[in-house]
Amino acid sequence: MSSDRPLEGQALIKEVCRRIRVARSYWDAHNNAACRGERQKALDLYNTLTKAEKDQIPQALRVWLRYRSEKYFGAHRTPPGSRSKTKKQSKHRRYRS
């Protein structure tokens, strides 16, 4: 963004749609870290919209943002990078002869 003013109105709606589409493209490319970050930015902007503005977001994008991606990125999921080294090492040791 070249402007320091916060987005509002149609510009904000377009930005939310753009960020959701970018997050979906990262999802399709199996780039989960980038998808997680872009999804969070989209969700933060989405939460600033009024009900009438939210209705202007295409339904497919809203569904992906709120439901499908929540299944994979919700608070109930293990955060990235939290797997311990001992588990990784023990998994590899199992297959050694």
Beta strands, then each sheet from edge to edge (+ up, - down):
end
